[in-house]
């Protein structure tokens, strides 16, 4: 597991998983729910990257991460 020096830089990590994001920033769960993503409670969230989850749900990863930033900043 990578050490977090600046948590917001972690958003640039292509290997950031949905589960790790939710662990670090629980407030992001609301964004997943708003997009009707079933990642909350899904055991696969520990393995799926943000990009992979966005692909499954037909979302732009860049737009999704912009929205995520609004709830964690």
Buried (B, 14 or more C-beta within 10 A) or exposed (E): EEEEEEEEEBBEBEEBBBBBBBEBBEEBBEBBEEBEBEBEEBEBBEEBBBBBBBEEBEBEBEEBBEBBEEEBE
